[in-house]
C-alpha cells in the first residue's frame, strides 16, 4: 500500500549512507558517521515529502 513511500525512504537512507561511506571508511568513528548519514537522508526526505492529503507539487 505504501510501497512507493517505503522505496523513497530506503533510497534516501542509502543516499545518506553513500554520502558518508568514503570518509567514514577512513575514520574510526565510521559507525557514527553512517548513522548521521542515515538520519540526514531520512531528514531530507521528510523535509521534502509533501504532507499526506496536501496538493503540493514539487
Beta strands, then each sheet from edge to edge (+ up, - down):
end
